[in-house]
């Protein structure tokens, strides 16, 4: 009888051992996977890379849990570099409980020029992160870091060029203010080297009026705004956004045209900030240049129409006497979820007559260009 009880107890213990062996603990990080895999970098300078981590979390109890990673670790030649390339990541996730769920985390890392050169010279490299949900069961994911092979590290997928009123043809008076805008869709990583060029009036060679040099990384849309286009002489002009190096991709570099008609001197009114492509926020002021003789200004926000912003819808307008404005929350709410939106400023004299109009500038719809120099 006694031996029968012992056998029963041993059987129960064996079954329990099997159950506990196949059921994870109540708070596990089961898997950590990175994308892209491998990470490929441009080794000719500092490398900026976006990494997506898919973290599989097991929980038996529904609720909110903090999943975090203190820092990324870059290992080159078997040695961790002194300064981690990726900072802390932390996020509160809502878990349904009773199993595993995958949560995505975005990571932005910077690999120095020195370390990028080591990788380019053939040193084995790996980037890793350890994720935890404050339990005793963290997990680590790692991904190889390799030199990018081939020629161009960046490809231009598309370029669209328009004037500041969202059209591809303009007729303006002599000395009027006019700018152009290029929305460039890119993939990969590297430096875009391009120039704004103008031909005219009435023929002649294209001549550069501004250089564009900017390092871009990842799939993105970037808005580049030209400097003021020449309008001091009447005639026909052609504008283009020309790249200075060969890119892979399917983009076609278009040309747009404008006509300058004889007229009197115009009063300049320039937009200062935000830059083209930046989004509006409560703490970001809109600024423009002062116009002599102006008694007031109107800040307008418009949607582009089939024939440009003149045929679009005016979303909001703010009248004021200063050359700076911060938007109220209800105005910001009207601008959200509309793409693209343009803003411009009109200057009025004391009798209510328009004395100057700025070019229109795209608000949001891409990453802003940093410099045209």
BALOBA-1460 file (C-alpha; in Angstrom, 3 decimals):
// residues 373
<rec num="1" residu="x" x="0.000" y="0.000" z="0.000"/>
<rec num="2" residu="x" x="2.785" y="2.366" z="0.967"/>
<rec num="3" residu="x" x="4.675" y="1.654" z="-2.255"/>
<rec num="4" residu="x" x="1.506" y="2.375" z="-4.269"/>
<rec num="5" residu="x" x="1.219" y="5.836" z="-2.712"/>
<rec num="6" residu="x" x="4.855" y="6.535" z="-3.489"/>
<rec num="7" residu="x" x="4.333" y="5.589" z="-7.102"/>
<rec num="8" residu="x" x="1.274" y="7.842" z="-7.313"/>
<rec num="9" residu="x" x="3.148" y="10.785" z="-5.816"/>
<rec num="10" residu="x" x="6.039" y="10.232" z="-8.223"/>
<rec num="11" residu="x" x="3.641" y="10.100" z="-11.174"/>
<rec num="12" residu="x" x="1.993" y="13.363" z="-10.148"/>
<rec num="13" residu="x" x="5.416" y="14.993" z="-9.709"/>
<rec num="14" residu="x" x="6.496" y="13.814" z="-13.156"/>
<rec num="15" residu="x" x="3.371" y="15.253" z="-14.805"/>
<rec num="16" residu="x" x="3.867" y="18.553" z="-12.943"/>
<rec num="17" residu="x" x="7.473" y="18.696" z="-14.089"/>
<rec num="18" residu="x" x="6.376" y="18.236" z="-17.689"/>
<rec num="19" residu="x" x="3.708" y="20.950" z="-17.385"/>
<rec num="20" residu="x" x="6.090" y="23.458" z="-15.822"/>
<rec num="21" residu="x" x="8.661" y="22.628" z="-18.477"/>
<rec num="22" residu="x" x="6.352" y="23.535" z="-21.356"/>
<rec num="23" residu="x" x="4.543" y="26.527" z="-19.825"/>
<rec num="24" residu="x" x="6.589" y="29.758" z="-19.743"/>
<rec num="25" residu="x" x="6.784" y="31.860" z="-16.627"/>
<rec num="26" residu="x" x="4.087" y="34.455" z="-16.148"/>
<rec num="27" residu="x" x="6.287" y="37.280" z="-17.413"/>
<rec num="28" residu="x" x="8.676" y="36.229" z="-20.196"/>
<rec num="29" residu="x" x="10.295" y="37.991" z="-23.146"/>
<rec num="30" residu="x" x="10.164" y="35.007" z="-25.497"/>
<rec num="31" residu="x" x="11.843" y="36.355" z="-28.653"/>
<rec num="32" residu="x" x="13.512" y="39.552" z="-29.885"/>
<rec num="33" residu="x" x="13.939" y="40.045" z="-33.645"/>
<rec num="34" residu="x" x="15.416" y="42.983" z="-35.580"/>
<rec num="35" residu="x" x="14.629" y="44.393" z="-38.989"/>
<rec num="36" residu="x" x="16.456" y="44.975" z="-41.293"/>
<rec num="37" residu="x" x="18.558" y="41.857" z="-40.902"/>
<rec num="38" residu="x" x="21.429" y="42.358" z="-41.549"/>
<rec num="39" residu="x" x="21.909" y="46.081" z="-40.974"/>
<rec num="40" residu="x" x="23.884" y="47.511" z="-43.894"/>
<rec num="41" residu="x" x="25.591" y="50.870" z="-43.480"/>
<rec num="42" residu="x" x="27.417" y="53.428" z="-45.584"/>
<rec num="43" residu="x" x="30.991" y="53.202" z="-44.308"/>
<rec num="44" residu="x" x="32.290" y="56.476" z="-45.772"/>
<rec num="45" residu="x" x="31.146" y="58.546" z="-42.786"/>
<rec num="46" residu="x" x="28.851" y="58.609" z="-39.773"/>
<rec num="47" residu="x" x="25.998" y="56.116" z="-40.293"/>
<rec num="48" residu="x" x="22.413" y="56.760" z="-39.195"/>
<rec num="49" residu="x" x="20.224" y="53.667" z="-39.095"/>
<rec num="50" residu="x" x="16.598" y="52.953" z="-38.173"/>
<rec num="51" residu="x" x="15.981" y="49.526" z="-36.607"/>
<rec num="52" residu="x" x="12.650" y="47.892" z="-35.793"/>
<rec num="53" residu="x" x="12.531" y="45.433" z="-32.899"/>
<rec num="54" residu="x" x="9.679" y="42.908" z="-32.687"/>
<rec num="55" residu="x" x="9.480" y="41.782" z="-29.060"/>
<rec num="56" residu="x" x="7.347" y="38.755" z="-28.148"/>
<rec num="57" residu="x" x="5.985" y="39.094" z="-24.603"/>
<rec num="58" residu="x" x="4.283" y="36.252" z="-22.693"/>
<rec num="59" residu="x" x="1.859" y="37.172" z="-19.905"/>
<rec num="60" residu="x" x="-0.770" y="35.083" z="-18.121"/>
<rec num="61" residu="x" x="-2.553" y="38.105" z="-16.624"/>
<rec num="62" residu="x" x="-4.109" y="40.906" z="-18.697"/>
<rec num="63" residu="x" x="-2.864" y="44.395" z="-17.920"/>
<rec num="64" residu="x" x="-0.367" y="47.118" z="-18.713"/>
<rec num="65" residu="x" x="3.323" y="46.273" z="-18.549"/>
<rec num="66" residu="x" x="6.468" y="48.333" z="-19.042"/>
<rec num="67" residu="x" x="8.778" y="46.815" z="-21.649"/>
<rec num="68" residu="x" x="12.172" y="48.485" z="-21.854"/>
<rec num="69" residu="x" x="15.754" y="48.256" z="-23.038"/>
<rec num="70" residu="x" x="18.418" y="50.326" z="-21.312"/>
<rec num="71" residu="x" x="20.693" y="50.733" z="-24.341"/>
<rec num="72" residu="x" x="21.880" y="49.166" z="-27.543"/>
<rec num="73" residu="x" x="25.255" y="47.453" z="-27.732"/>
<rec num="74" residu="x" x="27.534" y="47.582" z="-30.765"/>
<rec num="75" residu="x" x="30.213" y="44.894" z="-30.824"/>
<rec num="76" residu="x" x="33.108" y="45.208" z="-33.286"/>
<rec num="77" residu="x" x="35.725" y="42.487" z="-33.474"/>
<rec num="78" residu="x" x="34.324" y="40.861" z="-30.347"/>
<rec num="79" residu="x" x="34.623" y="44.031" z="-28.242"/>
<rec num="80" residu="x" x="31.712" y="46.281" z="-27.213"/>
<rec num="81" residu="x" x="32.329" y="49.921" z="-28.153"/>
<rec num="82" residu="x" x="32.598" y="52.384" z="-25.279"/>
<rec num="83" residu="x" x="29.673" y="54.607" z="-26.247"/>
<rec num="84" residu="x" x="26.402" y="52.746" z="-26.973"/>
<rec num="85" residu="x" x="24.972" y="53.858" z="-30.346"/>
<rec num="86" residu="x" x="21.329" y="53.490" z="-29.221"/>
<rec num="87" residu="x" x="19.781" y="55.071" z="-26.121"/>
<rec num="88" residu="x" x="17.061" y="53.854" z="-23.749"/>
<rec num="89" residu="x" x="13.778" y="52.506" z="-25.122"/>
<rec num="90" residu="x" x="10.730" y="52.186" z="-22.884"/>
<rec num="91" residu="x" x="7.038" y="51.684" z="-23.579"/>
<rec num="92" residu="x" x="3.927" y="50.731" z="-21.663"/>
<rec num="93" residu="x" x="2.128" y="47.943" z="-23.524"/>
<rec num="94" residu="x" x="-1.355" y="46.542" z="-23.016"/>
<rec num="95" residu="x" x="-1.291" y="42.751" z="-22.907"/>
<rec num="96" residu="x" x="-4.409" y="40.614" z="-23.295"/>
<rec num="97" residu="x" x="-2.964" y="37.871" z="-21.081"/>
<rec num="98" residu="x" x="-3.108" y="34.126" z="-21.498"/>
<rec num="99" residu="x" x="-0.370" y="33.880" z="-24.118"/>
<rec num="100" residu="x" x="2.147" y="35.818" z="-26.167"/>
<rec num="101" residu="x" x="1.852" y="39.080" z="-28.093"/>
<rec num="102" residu="x" x="4.375" y="40.854" z="-30.295"/>
<rec num="103" residu="x" x="5.078" y="44.551" z="-29.735"/>
<rec num="104" residu="x" x="7.147" y="46.737" z="-32.066"/>
<rec num="105" residu="x" x="9.798" y="49.192" z="-30.894"/>
<rec num="106" residu="x" x="11.609" y="51.767" z="-33.040"/>
<rec num="107" residu="x" x="15.313" y="52.328" z="-32.578"/>
<rec num="108" residu="x" x="17.482" y="55.063" z="-34.088"/>
<rec num="109" residu="x" x="21.209" y="54.463" z="-33.885"/>
<rec num="110" residu="x" x="24.269" y="56.486" z="-34.855"/>
<rec num="111" residu="x" x="27.511" y="54.677" z="-35.699"/>
<rec num="112" residu="x" x="30.535" y="56.968" z="-35.643"/>
<rec num="113" residu="x" x="32.786" y="57.518" z="-38.629"/>
<rec num="114" residu="x" x="35.604" y="55.597" z="-36.883"/>
<rec num="115" residu="x" x="33.473" y="52.536" z="-36.164"/>
<rec num="116" residu="x" x="31.888" y="52.632" z="-39.627"/>
<rec num="117" residu="x" x="35.370" y="52.581" z="-41.157"/>
<rec num="118" residu="x" x="36.324" y="49.559" z="-39.009"/>
<rec num="119" residu="x" x="33.271" y="47.722" z="-40.307"/>
<rec num="120" residu="x" x="34.121" y="48.780" z="-43.848"/>
<rec num="121" residu="x" x="37.652" y="47.423" z="-43.375"/>
<rec num="122" residu="x" x="36.223" y="43.979" z="-42.597"/>
<rec num="123" residu="x" x="35.806" y="43.868" z="-38.808"/>
<rec num="124" residu="x" x="32.894" y="41.620" z="-37.749"/>
<rec num="125" residu="x" x="30.159" y="43.714" z="-36.109"/>
<rec num="126" residu="x" x="26.884" y="43.047" z="-34.327"/>
<rec num="127" residu="x" x="24.204" y="45.254" z="-32.792"/>
<rec num="128" residu="x" x="22.098" y="43.907" z="-29.921"/>
<rec num="129" residu="x" x="19.478" y="44.926" z="-27.375"/>
<rec num="130" residu="x" x="18.174" y="43.233" z="-24.248"/>
<rec num="131" residu="x" x="14.480" y="43.765" z="-23.493"/>
<rec num="132" residu="x" x="12.740" y="43.154" z="-20.170"/>
<rec num="133" residu="x" x="9.264" y="43.644" z="-18.734"/>
<rec num="134" residu="x" x="10.590" y="44.006" z="-15.172"/>
<rec num="135" residu="x" x="10.555" y="40.227" z="-14.729"/>
<rec num="136" residu="x" x="13.375" y="37.762" z="-14.163"/>
<rec num="137" residu="x" x="13.160" y="36.580" z="-17.791"/>
<rec num="138" residu="x" x="14.620" y="39.160" z="-20.209"/>
<rec num="139" residu="x" x="15.783" y="38.258" z="-23.708"/>
<rec num="140" residu="x" x="18.324" y="39.621" z="-26.144"/>
<rec num="141" residu="x" x="18.129" y="40.098" z="-29.889"/>
<rec num="142" residu="x" x="21.140" y="40.681" z="-32.132"/>
<rec num="143" residu="x" x="21.689" y="41.492" z="-35.774"/>
<rec num="144" residu="x" x="24.866" y="41.645" z="-37.908"/>
<rec num="145" residu="x" x="26.125" y="45.039" z="-39.112"/>
<rec num="146" residu="x" x="27.702" y="44.926" z="-42.573"/>
<rec num="147" residu="x" x="29.056" y="47.400" z="-45.142"/>
<rec num="148" residu="x" x="26.593" y="48.443" z="-47.769"/>
<rec num="149" residu="x" x="27.653" y="46.902" z="-51.063"/>
<rec num="150" residu="x" x="27.373" y="48.407" z="-54.495"/>
<rec num="151" residu="x" x="27.590" y="51.981" z="-55.722"/>
<rec num="152" residu="x" x="24.864" y="54.388" z="-54.675"/>
<rec num="153" residu="x" x="23.788" y="54.055" z="-51.065"/>
<rec num="154" residu="x" x="20.672" y="56.158" z="-51.622"/>
<rec num="155" residu="x" x="17.998" y="55.929" z="-54.302"/>
<rec num="156" residu="x" x="15.468" y="58.530" z="-55.352"/>
<rec num="157" residu="x" x="12.085" y="56.955" z="-55.950"/>
<rec num="158" residu="x" x="10.186" y="60.064" z="-56.975"/>
<rec num="159" residu="x" x="10.524" y="63.838" z="-57.291"/>
<rec num="160" residu="x" x="7.582" y="66.198" z="-57.690"/>
<rec num="161" residu="x" x="8.240" y="69.884" z="-58.404"/>
<rec num="162" residu="x" x="5.718" y="72.669" z="-58.009"/>
<rec num="163" residu="x" x="5.646" y="76.387" z="-57.449"/>
<rec num="164" residu="x" x="4.701" y="77.781" z="-54.064"/>
<rec num="165" residu="x" x="1.011" y="77.907" z="-55.038"/>
<rec num="166" residu="x" x="1.050" y="74.127" z="-55.787"/>
<rec num="167" residu="x" x="0.955" y="74.597" z="-59.586"/>
<rec num="168" residu="x" x="3.484" y="73.813" z="-62.318"/>
<rec num="169" residu="x" x="3.039" y="77.050" z="-64.240"/>
<rec num="170" residu="x" x="3.008" y="80.639" z="-62.955"/>
<rec num="171" residu="x" x="2.535" y="84.056" z="-64.469"/>
<rec num="172" residu="x" x="3.788" y="86.780" z="-62.139"/>
<rec num="173" residu="x" x="4.466" y="90.494" z="-62.290"/>
<rec num="174" residu="x" x="7.989" y="91.794" z="-62.484"/>
<rec num="175" residu="x" x="9.786" y="91.789" z="-59.096"/>
<rec num="176" residu="x" x="7.085" y="89.607" z="-57.532"/>
<rec num="177" residu="x" x="7.987" y="86.977" z="-54.920"/>
<rec num="178" residu="x" x="7.930" y="83.370" z="-56.142"/>
<rec num="179" residu="x" x="9.570" y="80.133" z="-54.986"/>
<rec num="180" residu="x" x="9.514" y="76.472" z="-56.034"/>
<rec num="181" residu="x" x="9.240" y="73.307" z="-53.960"/>
<rec num="182" residu="x" x="10.584" y="69.788" z="-54.571"/>
<rec num="183" residu="x" x="9.160" y="66.812" z="-52.663"/>
<rec num="184" residu="x" x="11.760" y="64.041" z="-52.880"/>
<rec num="185" residu="x" x="11.009" y="60.411" z="-51.930"/>
<rec num="186" residu="x" x="14.155" y="58.439" z="-51.100"/>
<rec num="187" residu="x" x="15.222" y="55.042" z="-49.810"/>
<rec num="188" residu="x" x="18.528" y="53.892" z="-48.389"/>
<rec num="189" residu="x" x="21.150" y="56.090" z="-46.806"/>
<rec num="190" residu="x" x="23.590" y="58.651" z="-48.110"/>
<rec num="191" residu="x" x="23.987" y="62.265" z="-49.142"/>
<rec num="192" residu="x" x="21.777" y="63.877" z="-51.719"/>
<rec num="193" residu="x" x="23.725" y="66.421" z="-53.742"/>
<rec num="194" residu="x" x="21.525" y="68.550" z="-55.979"/>
<rec num="195" residu="x" x="20.929" y="72.104" z="-57.117"/>
<rec num="196" residu="x" x="18.116" y="74.457" z="-57.976"/>
<rec num="197" residu="x" x="18.700" y="75.701" z="-61.531"/>
<rec num="198" residu="x" x="17.003" y="78.360" z="-63.635"/>
<rec num="199" residu="x" x="17.170" y="79.096" z="-67.381"/>
<rec num="200" residu="x" x="15.932" y="82.389" z="-68.779"/>
<rec num="201" residu="x" x="14.582" y="84.785" z="-69.526"/>
<rec num="202" residu="x" x="13.724" y="83.457" z="-72.987"/>
<rec num="203" residu="x" x="16.248" y="80.640" z="-73.335"/>
<rec num="204" residu="x" x="19.883" y="80.326" z="-72.404"/>
<rec num="205" residu="x" x="21.793" y="77.862" z="-70.257"/>
<rec num="206" residu="x" x="20.602" y="76.584" z="-66.898"/>
<rec num="207" residu="x" x="22.468" y="78.270" z="-64.034"/>
<rec num="208" residu="x" x="22.484" y="77.144" z="-60.395"/>
<rec num="209" residu="x" x="20.896" y="79.458" z="-57.848"/>
<rec num="210" residu="x" x="21.284" y="77.197" z="-54.779"/>
<rec num="211" residu="x" x="23.030" y="73.963" z="-53.786"/>
<rec num="212" residu="x" x="21.344" y="71.213" z="-51.765"/>
<rec num="213" residu="x" x="23.538" y="68.900" z="-49.702"/>
<rec num="214" residu="x" x="21.868" y="66.753" z="-47.070"/>
<rec num="215" residu="x" x="22.366" y="63.297" z="-45.568"/>
<rec num="216" residu="x" x="19.165" y="61.228" z="-45.645"/>
<rec num="217" residu="x" x="18.449" y="57.802" z="-44.172"/>
<rec num="218" residu="x" x="15.532" y="55.388" z="-44.459"/>
<rec num="219" residu="x" x="12.393" y="55.586" z="-46.563"/>
<rec num="220" residu="x" x="11.174" y="59.169" z="-46.316"/>
<rec num="221" residu="x" x="9.797" y="62.200" z="-48.115"/>
<rec num="222" residu="x" x="11.781" y="65.423" z="-47.817"/>
<rec num="223" residu="x" x="10.595" y="68.873" z="-48.853"/>
<rec num="224" residu="x" x="13.218" y="71.188" z="-50.380"/>
<rec num="225" residu="x" x="12.299" y="74.832" z="-50.961"/>
<rec num="226" residu="x" x="14.115" y="76.987" z="-53.486"/>
<rec num="227" residu="x" x="15.416" y="80.466" z="-52.750"/>
<rec num="228" residu="x" x="13.403" y="83.318" z="-54.339"/>
<rec num="229" residu="x" x="13.355" y="82.824" z="-58.099"/>
<rec num="230" residu="x" x="14.525" y="85.660" z="-60.376"/>
<rec num="231" residu="x" x="11.731" y="88.003" z="-61.445"/>
<rec num="232" residu="x" x="13.667" y="91.215" z="-62.088"/>
<rec num="233" residu="x" x="13.463" y="90.852" z="-65.887"/>
<rec num="234" residu="x" x="10.386" y="90.067" z="-67.972"/>
<rec num="235" residu="x" x="10.332" y="86.872" z="-70.018"/>
<rec num="236" residu="x" x="9.977" y="83.082" z="-69.863"/>
<rec num="237" residu="x" x="11.862" y="80.996" z="-67.300"/>
<rec num="238" residu="x" x="12.404" y="77.268" z="-66.657"/>
<rec num="239" residu="x" x="13.137" y="75.824" z="-63.198"/>
<rec num="240" residu="x" x="14.492" y="72.377" z="-62.375"/>
<rec num="241" residu="x" x="15.779" y="70.429" z="-59.354"/>
<rec num="242" residu="x" x="18.831" y="68.638" z="-60.735"/>
<rec num="243" residu="x" x="20.809" y="65.937" z="-58.930"/>
<rec num="244" residu="x" x="24.575" y="66.143" z="-59.204"/>
<rec num="245" residu="x" x="25.280" y="62.393" z="-59.003"/>
<rec num="246" residu="x" x="23.785" y="59.169" z="-60.322"/>
<rec num="247" residu="x" x="21.046" y="57.518" z="-58.260"/>
<rec num="248" residu="x" x="19.276" y="54.224" z="-58.688"/>
<rec num="249" residu="x" x="15.508" y="54.531" z="-58.745"/>
<rec num="250" residu="x" x="12.743" y="55.526" z="-61.132"/>
<rec num="251" residu="x" x="12.566" y="59.262" z="-60.533"/>
<rec num="252" residu="x" x="12.254" y="61.641" z="-63.460"/>
<rec num="253" residu="x" x="13.644" y="65.149" z="-62.995"/>
<rec num="254" residu="x" x="10.869" y="67.442" z="-64.194"/>
<rec num="255" residu="x" x="11.027" y="71.062" z="-65.299"/>
<rec num="256" residu="x" x="8.444" y="73.725" z="-64.495"/>
<rec num="257" residu="x" x="7.959" y="77.104" z="-66.164"/>
<rec num="258" residu="x" x="6.961" y="80.625" z="-65.211"/>
<rec num="259" residu="x" x="6.457" y="83.890" z="-67.044"/>
<rec num="260" residu="x" x="7.390" y="87.321" z="-65.718"/>
<rec num="261" residu="x" x="5.292" y="90.174" z="-67.119"/>
<rec num="262" residu="x" x="6.411" y="93.822" z="-67.050"/>
<rec num="263" residu="x" x="5.214" y="95.729" z="-64.011"/>
<rec num="264" residu="x" x="6.170" y="97.947" z="-61.106"/>
<rec num="265" residu="x" x="8.345" y="97.200" z="-58.138"/>
<rec num="266" residu="x" x="6.899" y="94.714" z="-55.661"/>
<rec num="267" residu="x" x="7.332" y="94.810" z="-51.890"/>
<rec num="268" residu="x" x="9.184" y="91.700" z="-50.655"/>
<rec num="269" residu="x" x="7.579" y="89.559" z="-47.947"/>
<rec num="270" residu="x" x="9.543" y="86.465" z="-46.931"/>
<rec num="271" residu="x" x="8.598" y="83.493" z="-44.742"/>
<rec num="272" residu="x" x="11.111" y="82.634" z="-42.013"/>
<rec num="273" residu="x" x="9.778" y="79.681" z="-40.029"/>
<rec num="274" residu="x" x="8.709" y="76.911" z="-39.865"/>
<rec num="275" residu="x" x="10.714" y="75.518" z="-42.763"/>
<rec num="276" residu="x" x="9.079" y="73.794" z="-45.691"/>
<rec num="277" residu="x" x="7.844" y="70.331" z="-44.714"/>
<rec num="278" residu="x" x="7.718" y="70.955" z="-40.955"/>
<rec num="279" residu="x" x="4.469" y="70.367" z="-39.088"/>
<rec num="280" residu="x" x="2.648" y="72.874" z="-36.902"/>
<rec num="281" residu="x" x="2.597" y="72.592" z="-33.111"/>
<rec num="282" residu="x" x="1.443" y="74.704" z="-30.191"/>
<rec num="283" residu="x" x="4.953" y="75.776" z="-29.230"/>
<rec num="284" residu="x" x="6.261" y="76.466" z="-32.737"/>
<rec num="285" residu="x" x="5.885" y="80.114" z="-33.859"/>
<rec num="286" residu="x" x="5.184" y="81.224" z="-37.413"/>
<rec num="287" residu="x" x="7.532" y="84.076" z="-38.390"/>
<rec num="288" residu="x" x="7.901" y="86.294" z="-41.466"/>
<rec num="289" residu="x" x="9.726" y="89.453" z="-42.518"/>
<rec num="290" residu="x" x="8.432" y="92.914" z="-41.717"/>
<rec num="291" residu="x" x="7.024" y="95.037" z="-44.548"/>
<rec num="292" residu="x" x="7.514" y="98.784" z="-44.448"/>
<rec num="293" residu="x" x="4.198" y="100.625" z="-44.378"/>
<rec num="294" residu="x" x="2.197" y="97.535" z="-43.415"/>
<rec num="295" residu="x" x="-0.376" y="98.097" z="-40.677"/>
<rec num="296" residu="x" x="-1.434" y="94.457" z="-40.265"/>
<rec num="297" residu="x" x="-0.838" y="90.934" z="-41.528"/>
<rec num="298" residu="x" x="-3.014" y="87.959" z="-42.309"/>
<rec num="299" residu="x" x="-1.635" y="84.443" z="-41.766"/>
<rec num="300" residu="x" x="-3.575" y="82.057" z="-44.039"/>
<rec num="301" residu="x" x="-3.733" y="78.263" z="-44.235"/>
<rec num="302" residu="x" x="-4.995" y="76.721" z="-47.476"/>
<rec num="303" residu="x" x="-5.468" y="73.343" z="-49.126"/>
<rec num="304" residu="x" x="-4.219" y="72.838" z="-52.661"/>
<rec num="305" residu="x" x="-6.875" y="72.591" z="-55.361"/>
<rec num="306" residu="x" x="-6.837" y="71.341" z="-58.942"/>
<rec num="307" residu="x" x="-5.454" y="74.690" z="-60.083"/>
<rec num="308" residu="x" x="-3.305" y="75.407" z="-57.045"/>
<rec num="309" residu="x" x="-4.039" y="76.987" z="-53.704"/>
<rec num="310" residu="x" x="-6.055" y="79.801" z="-55.277"/>
<rec num="311" residu="x" x="-8.689" y="77.187" z="-56.177"/>
<rec num="312" residu="x" x="-8.317" y="75.319" z="-52.892"/>
<rec num="313" residu="x" x="-10.112" y="75.722" z="-49.597"/>
<rec num="314" residu="x" x="-9.032" y="78.241" z="-46.982"/>
<rec num="315" residu="x" x="-8.839" y="76.273" z="-43.745"/>
<rec num="316" residu="x" x="-8.037" y="79.051" z="-41.301"/>
<rec num="317" residu="x" x="-6.774" y="82.640" z="-41.111"/>
<rec num="318" residu="x" x="-5.341" y="84.762" z="-38.307"/>
<rec num="319" residu="x" x="-5.203" y="88.596" z="-38.424"/>
<rec num="320" residu="x" x="-2.571" y="90.348" z="-36.335"/>
<rec num="321" residu="x" x="-0.168" y="93.296" z="-36.244"/>
<rec num="322" residu="x" x="3.015" y="91.437" z="-35.315"/>
<rec num="323" residu="x" x="5.326" y="89.425" z="-37.558"/>
<rec num="324" residu="x" x="5.000" y="86.310" z="-35.411"/>
<rec num="325" residu="x" x="2.086" y="84.091" z="-34.408"/>
<rec num="326" residu="x" x="1.539" y="81.010" z="-32.252"/>
<rec num="327" residu="x" x="-1.557" y="79.021" z="-33.154"/>
<rec num="328" residu="x" x="-4.376" y="78.299" z="-30.740"/>
<rec num="329" residu="x" x="-5.328" y="74.656" z="-30.116"/>
<rec num="330" residu="x" x="-8.585" y="74.954" z="-32.079"/>
<rec num="331" residu="x" x="-6.684" y="76.311" z="-35.108"/>
<rec num="332" residu="x" x="-4.153" y="73.486" z="-34.899"/>
<rec num="333" residu="x" x="-7.032" y="70.993" z="-34.734"/>
<rec num="334" residu="x" x="-8.374" y="72.304" z="-38.049"/>
<rec num="335" residu="x" x="-5.003" y="71.741" z="-39.730"/>
<rec num="336" residu="x" x="-4.551" y="68.153" z="-38.610"/>
<rec num="337" residu="x" x="-5.363" y="65.273" z="-40.957"/>
<rec num="338" residu="x" x="-5.146" y="67.528" z="-44.023"/>
<rec num="339" residu="x" x="-2.323" y="66.909" z="-46.498"/>
<rec num="340" residu="x" x="-0.885" y="68.942" z="-47.941"/>
<rec num="341" residu="x" x="-1.573" y="72.273" z="-46.246"/>
<rec num="342" residu="x" x="0.074" y="75.539" z="-47.313"/>
<rec num="343" residu="x" x="0.600" y="78.762" z="-45.395"/>
<rec num="344" residu="x" x="1.293" y="82.266" z="-46.566"/>
<rec num="345" residu="x" x="1.167" y="85.836" z="-45.254"/>
<rec num="346" residu="x" x="-0.522" y="88.924" z="-46.713"/>
<rec num="347" residu="x" x="0.444" y="92.444" z="-45.630"/>
<rec num="348" residu="x" x="-2.163" y="95.252" z="-45.528"/>
<rec num="349" residu="x" x="-1.803" y="99.017" z="-45.281"/>
<rec num="350" residu="x" x="-3.920" y="101.237" z="-43.017"/>
<rec num="351" residu="x" x="-6.717" y="101.390" z="-45.610"/>
<rec num="352" residu="x" x="-6.977" y="97.590" z="-45.905"/>
<rec num="353" residu="x" x="-5.183" y="97.301" z="-49.241"/>
<rec num="354" residu="x" x="-2.809" y="94.392" z="-49.868"/>
<rec num="355" residu="x" x="0.722" y="95.753" z="-50.175"/>
<rec num="356" residu="x" x="2.663" y="92.454" z="-50.217"/>
<rec num="357" residu="x" x="2.039" y="88.722" z="-50.498"/>
<rec num="358" residu="x" x="4.533" y="86.043" z="-49.504"/>
<rec num="359" residu="x" x="5.102" y="82.828" z="-51.412"/>
<rec num="360" residu="x" x="3.136" y="79.867" z="-50.033"/>
<rec num="361" residu="x" x="5.016" y="77.199" z="-48.080"/>
<rec num="362" residu="x" x="4.055" y="73.554" z="-47.541"/>
<rec num="363" residu="x" x="3.217" y="72.648" z="-43.960"/>
<rec num="364" residu="x" x="3.916" y="69.002" z="-43.107"/>
<rec num="365" residu="x" x="3.804" y="66.256" z="-45.699"/>
<rec num="366" residu="x" x="7.502" y="65.405" z="-45.397"/>
<rec num="367" residu="x" x="10.709" y="65.907" z="-43.496"/>
<rec num="368" residu="x" x="11.996" y="69.472" z="-43.824"/>
<rec num="369" residu="x" x="15.232" y="70.177" z="-45.615"/>
<rec num="370" residu="x" x="17.957" y="71.436" z="-43.307"/>
<rec num="371" residu="x" x="19.943" y="73.575" z="-45.655"/>
<rec num="372" residu="x" x="20.246" y="74.694" z="-49.228"/>
<rec num="373" residu="x" x="23.931" y="75.472" z="-48.924"/>
